[in-house]
Amino acid sequence: MPPVPDGSGSAISRVIRFDYADEDYLTIAYEAYLKRSKLPKYNGIFFPTSYILTGNASAHGWTLIEKTTAALTKKQLPWTPLGNAAAAKASYPVLSGPLASPNFTSYCNDQAGWVDSSKAVSQLHDDCLELGVSFICGRAEILVGLDTDLQNYIKAVQTLAGTSILGDHSVLASGAWTSGLVNMSNSALSTAQVIGSTPSQILR
């Protein structure tokens, strides 16, 4: 039952931001940000903080920032240019290191934050229950086989409990365990969001 302790969705805290050059991504992420930042049920789950997007001053690095800020401006969402590494450090003294100087450029968005992932997944679980979603746990959730028709379409999944789960659609979402189930050599790139927490945030 979610949240599972070793699940990638609840292993680390997550950045909440809507800084995307793609208009659809931006719209969806902004709607999610508004809900997390304003709805009482996210108190103690969502923590507001500023978000800084950085890049190098090369054509590629600047293009990313230029497209993202253009999308924000089009939506009439505020952002603040920070400029070079010295300017960024002056605004946010907590920043340390050379920050890729001198080829450093950045901007800040004060409408952002982070969530306690485990609590966020617990809240999502509760939301799903309210909407009538059923969770299958234990031996009945362990997939051991597939029932297919003559066209090789999946009709049901067979479980370790000896039961079959029927459905019009089946979604195999292995998540963090994918690399242990399938050889992903030369076909996948592992990435993560690195979060530098302040001392007070670490205590929370």
Summary of the structure (lengths in Angstrom):
residues: 204
radius of gyration: 21.5
end to end distance: 24.5
largest distance: 66.7
contacts: 481
relative contact order: 0.17
helix: 37%
strand: 19%
